Amino acid sequence: MDSYDDDLSRFAADGAAPLPVAHDQGYVECDGARIWYATYGSGLPVILLHGGLGHSGNWGYQAPALVKGGYQAIVIDSRGHGRSTRDDRPYKYELMASDVLAVMDALRLERASFVGWSDGACISLIVGMSAPDRVAAVFFFACNMDPSGTKEVEFTPILKRCFSRHAKDYAQLSATPDQFDAFADAIGLMMNTEPNYSAEQLATIRVPVAIVQSEHDEFIKPEHAEYLSRTIPNAEFINLLGVSHFAPLQRPDQFNTAVLEFLHKTLT
């Protein structure tokens, strides 16, 4: 498959493709924060949760593909990210999972599938553990569930381009546009100390899960992804070749195909 933006030069310059015109968008008040969401299309709902420091606009190549596939795509800016606000409490994955459930309640969604990227994958799986009756399936891409799963990170040109794009988007979207450095430090603290889920806890998961690892992921050890796929009951392991932590941007067609195949297999 042809590459699109393997070095993230297009993303750094212009961001992802624009999201389509929303069917509905707004804010949900939840536990000291205003959480922004938008919905697209109709059909079985699929919630897209972005990675740390990013925002829902990073799903610009995925939301239209889901709508074309007959699904309702729902994006949510995590607490403190994008258009969503936060209070003074430290970031916690469990707190952000409760925000997602609040949005589902506001949209009257009894159940949804999840596509999570990096921090969004962790949040998705926590929702699956804490409220399994609300979760049809989890596509878990590029994250760890305990600190042993992360690599020592080298700040490569690709990561510099991504970080630069995140800083520009934060300044444009956030209610606190001049506080990106403090925001990044707070998210970094969470990432360095969480999540902390044991094998025993992971073994209690009962929702369908795909553990998705990219060949060149800059952050996640491949053996950790394999461990997750062995430990979570009936989990599927998917390896995306030729891409890194940023596969949804680098080669959208490859990523979207994996998502749609998983959803079709799981939901039909």
Backbone torsions as a table, in degrees:
resi	resn	phi	psi	omega
1	MET	NA	136.1	-178.5
2	ASP	-65.5	144.9	177.2
3	SER	-78.2	158.9	178.6
4	TYR	-113.2	-54.6	-173.5
5	ASP	-150.9	56.8	-172.9
6	ASP	-59.5	-33.6	-177.9
7	ASP	-96.7	5.4	178.4
8	LEU	62.2	21.6	178.7
9	SER	-66.7	-38.6	177.7
10	ARG	-68.1	-41.5	178.7
11	PHE	-61.9	-43.9	-179.8
12	ALA	-61.0	-38.8	-177.1
13	ALA	-77.8	-42.5	-168.3
14	ASP	-127.1	-6.7	-173.4
15	GLY	79.4	-173.4	176.0
16	ALA	-75.3	176.0	173.5
17	ALA	-60.5	148.0	178.7
18	PRO	-62.6	143.8	172.4
19	LEU	-65.5	151.2	177.2
20	PRO	-67.4	174.5	176.3
21	VAL	-65.5	128.6	-174.9
22	ALA	-75.8	142.6	170.4
23	HIS	-71.7	-37.3	-179.4
24	ASP	-154.4	145.3	173.4
25	GLN	-155.1	158.8	-179.3
26	GLY	168.0	-160.7	-177.7
27	TYR	-125.7	148.7	172.8
28	VAL	-121.0	126.2	176.6
29	GLU	-77.3	127.1	-178.6
30	CYS	-150.0	112.1	166.0
31	ASP	50.5	53.1	175.6
32	GLY	85.7	7.9	-178.7
33	ALA	-138.8	159.5	171.1
34	ARG	-110.7	117.1	-173.9
35	ILE	-103.8	122.0	-178.7
36	TRP	-88.2	142.7	178.2
37	TYR	-143.3	163.0	170.4
38	ALA	-149.5	150.6	179.4
39	THR	-124.5	151.4	-177.6
40	TYR	-140.7	134.1	174.6
41	GLY	72.8	-167.5	180.0
42	SER	-143.3	166.8	-177.3
43	GLY	121.1	-164.2	178.2
44	LEU	-62.5	131.7	-173.7
45	PRO	-76.8	137.2	175.3
46	VAL	-128.0	120.1	-179.0
47	ILE	-95.8	126.7	179.2
48	LEU	-103.0	121.4	-179.4
49	LEU	-116.4	119.3	-173.7
50	HIS	-77.3	175.7	-179.4
51	GLY	-87.0	172.2	-179.9
52	GLY	-62.0	138.1	-177.7
53	LEU	75.8	-9.8	-179.3
54	GLY	-91.8	-158.0	179.1
55	HIS	-161.9	176.5	-173.0
56	SER	-62.9	-26.3	178.7
57	GLY	-62.1	-16.6	176.9
58	ASN	-69.1	-10.7	177.9
59	TRP	-94.7	21.3	-175.3
60	GLY	-61.1	-23.5	177.2
61	TYR	-91.3	-15.9	-175.0
62	GLN	-96.7	-40.1	-177.0
63	ALA	-57.9	-46.4	178.7
64	PRO	-63.9	-34.6	179.2
65	ALA	-65.6	-38.2	177.8
66	LEU	-67.5	-42.8	178.7
67	VAL	-62.3	-43.8	177.3
68	LYS	-61.5	-32.0	178.7
69	GLY	-79.1	0.2	176.6
70	GLY	94.3	16.2	-179.7
71	TYR	-107.7	159.9	167.7
72	GLN	-91.7	121.2	178.0
73	ALA	-95.4	132.9	179.9
74	ILE	-127.4	123.8	177.2
75	VAL	-110.3	146.8	-179.6
76	ILE	-135.7	127.9	170.9
77	ASP	-79.4	119.2	179.3
78	SER	-60.1	154.8	178.8
79	ARG	-44.7	125.8	178.4
80	GLY	80.1	-7.2	-179.4
81	HIS	-103.2	152.5	175.2
82	GLY	53.7	-124.4	-178.0
83	ARG	-88.6	-9.3	-178.1
84	SER	-79.6	148.8	179.6
85	THR	-102.9	178.9	176.8
86	ARG	-149.0	167.3	170.5
87	ASP	-101.0	-160.6	-173.6
88	ASP	-88.2	-1.2	-179.1
89	ARG	-69.8	151.9	175.2
90	PRO	-61.4	152.7	175.4
91	TYR	-67.7	137.2	176.0
92	LYS	-139.2	136.0	178.5
93	TYR	-61.0	-37.2	-178.8
94	GLU	-66.6	-35.6	177.5
95	LEU	-65.7	-41.4	178.7
96	MET	-69.3	-30.4	174.0
97	ALA	-64.7	-38.3	178.3
98	SER	-67.1	-31.2	175.1
99	ASP	-62.9	-41.2	179.7
100	VAL	-62.2	-43.7	178.5
101	LEU	-63.4	-35.2	177.9
102	ALA	-64.7	-39.9	176.6
103	VAL	-65.0	-43.4	177.6
104	MET	-58.6	-41.2	178.5
105	ASP	-63.3	-44.2	-178.5
106	ALA	-64.2	-34.0	179.5
107	LEU	-88.4	0.9	-179.6
108	ARG	57.6	43.2	176.7
109	LEU	-95.4	110.8	178.3
110	GLU	-70.0	-34.3	-172.8
111	ARG	-155.0	145.2	178.7
112	ALA	-150.5	157.5	167.8
113	SER	-90.3	157.7	-176.8
114	PHE	-126.1	137.9	167.5
115	VAL	-118.9	111.1	-176.6
116	GLY	-114.8	138.2	-178.6
117	TRP	-119.4	118.4	177.3
118	SER	58.7	-121.9	179.0
119	ASP	-54.0	-35.2	178.1
120	GLY	-64.5	-28.7	176.2
121	ALA	-69.1	-43.9	177.3
122	CYS	-59.7	-46.3	179.3
123	ILE	-60.4	-42.5	-179.7
124	SER	-59.9	-44.5	-177.5
125	LEU	-70.3	-33.4	176.2
126	ILE	-65.6	-40.2	174.2
127	VAL	-60.4	-41.3	178.6
128	GLY	-62.9	-32.6	178.1
129	MET	-79.5	-41.1	-172.8
130	SER	-84.5	-26.8	-178.1
131	ALA	-140.6	63.6	-173.2
132	PRO	-61.0	-26.1	179.2
133	ASP	-70.8	-13.0	179.8
134	ARG	-96.0	-4.4	-170.1
135	VAL	-120.5	120.4	178.2
136	ALA	-83.9	-34.3	-178.2
137	ALA	-170.5	157.0	178.5
138	VAL	-130.7	121.6	170.7
139	PHE	-97.5	101.5	-169.7
140	PHE	-100.0	102.7	-176.2
141	PHE	-111.6	121.4	163.7
142	ALA	66.5	55.0	174.7
143	CYS	-150.7	167.5	176.7
144	ASN	-111.4	162.2	175.2
145	MET	-120.7	3.9	166.5
146	ASP	-154.9	161.6	-171.9
147	PRO	-62.9	-19.8	-178.7
148	SER	-69.2	-12.9	-174.3
149	GLY	-84.1	-4.3	-174.5
150	THR	-101.7	148.4	174.9
151	LYS	-84.8	163.9	166.7
152	GLU	-76.6	121.8	-167.9
153	VAL	-88.2	134.2	171.5
154	GLU	-102.5	128.6	-175.3
155	PHE	-79.8	80.9	-175.3
156	THR	-76.4	168.2	175.2
157	PRO	-56.1	-35.8	177.8
158	ILE	-62.6	-45.2	-179.9
159	LEU	-66.3	-36.2	177.7
160	LYS	-63.3	-40.7	178.9
161	ARG	-64.9	-42.4	179.5
162	CYS	-64.1	-45.3	-179.3
163	PHE	-61.4	-41.0	178.9
164	SER	-62.2	-42.1	178.5
165	ARG	-64.2	-43.3	179.0
166	HIS	-59.8	-41.9	-179.8
167	ALA	-64.1	-41.1	178.3
168	LYS	-64.4	-44.7	-178.6
169	ASP	-65.7	-39.2	178.8
170	TYR	-60.2	-44.9	-179.6
171	ALA	-62.1	-31.2	-178.2
172	GLN	-81.8	-35.0	-169.6
173	LEU	-102.8	-31.4	-167.6
174	SER	-74.2	151.5	172.1
175	ALA	-72.9	-13.5	176.9
176	THR	-125.2	67.9	-167.2
177	PRO	-64.8	-19.5	-177.7
178	ASP	-96.9	11.7	-174.1
179	GLN	-114.5	29.2	-177.5
180	PHE	-61.9	-41.0	-177.2
181	ASP	-62.8	-43.2	177.9
182	ALA	-65.7	-39.6	176.1
183	PHE	-60.1	-49.1	-179.1
184	ALA	-62.4	-38.5	178.2
185	ASP	-64.5	-41.3	-178.7
186	ALA	-67.3	-40.7	176.6
187	ILE	-67.1	-40.1	178.5
188	GLY	-61.0	-37.8	177.4
189	LEU	-62.5	-43.6	177.7
190	MET	-62.3	-46.9	-178.1
191	MET	-61.5	-33.2	-177.1
192	ASN	-78.0	-16.8	-174.6
193	THR	-121.0	-10.9	-177.1
194	GLU	-138.9	167.9	-8.8
195	PRO	-74.9	171.7	-177.1
196	ASN	-139.9	65.5	-178.7
197	TYR	-102.8	132.5	-177.1
198	SER	-82.7	165.9	175.7
199	ALA	-60.5	-35.9	179.6
200	GLU	-64.8	-39.7	177.7
201	GLN	-68.8	-42.8	179.3
202	LEU	-62.7	-32.7	-178.3
203	ALA	-69.4	-11.3	178.5
204	THR	-87.1	-7.3	-176.4
205	ILE	-66.7	133.3	-177.0
206	ARG	-122.5	3.0	177.9
207	VAL	-92.4	153.0	177.4
208	PRO	-63.8	131.9	-176.1
209	VAL	-133.3	137.0	166.1
210	ALA	-111.7	122.8	173.5
211	ILE	-92.5	117.0	-171.2
212	VAL	-117.1	120.9	-178.2
213	GLN	-121.6	140.3	175.5
214	SER	-95.9	151.4	-174.9
215	GLU	-58.8	-36.8	-173.5
216	HIS	-117.3	34.2	-177.8
217	ASP	-57.8	130.5	-177.4
218	GLU	-79.3	-17.2	-170.4
219	PHE	-115.9	-33.7	-168.7
220	ILE	-108.3	130.8	177.3
221	LYS	-70.1	135.2	179.4
222	PRO	-62.0	-33.6	179.6
223	GLU	-67.7	-25.3	176.2
224	HIS	-71.2	-42.1	177.2
225	ALA	-61.2	-40.8	178.4
226	GLU	-65.2	-38.7	176.0
227	TYR	-60.6	-44.5	179.0
228	LEU	-61.4	-41.2	-178.4
229	SER	-69.0	-27.6	176.2
230	ARG	-79.1	-32.2	-170.4
231	THR	-87.2	-36.4	178.6
232	ILE	-78.9	123.9	-175.0
233	PRO	-55.9	128.1	174.6
234	ASN	62.7	19.1	179.1
235	ALA	-69.3	146.3	175.7
236	GLU	-97.4	141.9	175.4
237	PHE	-107.4	128.2	178.4
238	ILE	-123.7	127.3	178.6
239	ASN	-109.9	121.0	179.5
240	LEU	-96.7	114.9	-174.6
241	LEU	-83.9	145.1	171.0
242	GLY	81.1	1.7	-176.0
243	VAL	-126.1	174.8	-178.8
244	SER	-124.5	-155.2	-179.2
245	HIS	-58.7	-15.5	-172.8
246	PHE	-111.7	30.5	-178.0
247	ALA	-52.1	-39.1	-179.5
248	PRO	-60.3	-24.1	178.0
249	LEU	-96.1	-36.8	-174.9
250	GLN	-70.0	-50.5	-178.0
251	ARG	-138.7	77.2	-174.3
252	PRO	-56.7	-39.2	-178.0
253	ASP	-61.9	-41.9	179.1
254	GLN	-63.4	-45.7	-179.9
255	PHE	-65.6	-46.0	-177.2
256	ASN	-63.5	-38.2	177.5
257	THR	-59.9	-43.2	179.2
258	ALA	-64.0	-41.9	178.5
259	VAL	-62.2	-50.5	-175.4
260	LEU	-66.3	-37.2	177.1
261	GLU	-64.6	-41.3	178.3
262	PHE	-64.4	-46.3	-179.7
263	LEU	-62.8	-44.1	-179.4
264	HIS	-61.5	-43.6	-178.5
265	LYS	-67.8	-34.9	-174.5
266	THR	-84.1	-35.9	-170.5
267	LEU	-99.0	-4.9	-179.3
268	THR	-119.4	NA	NA
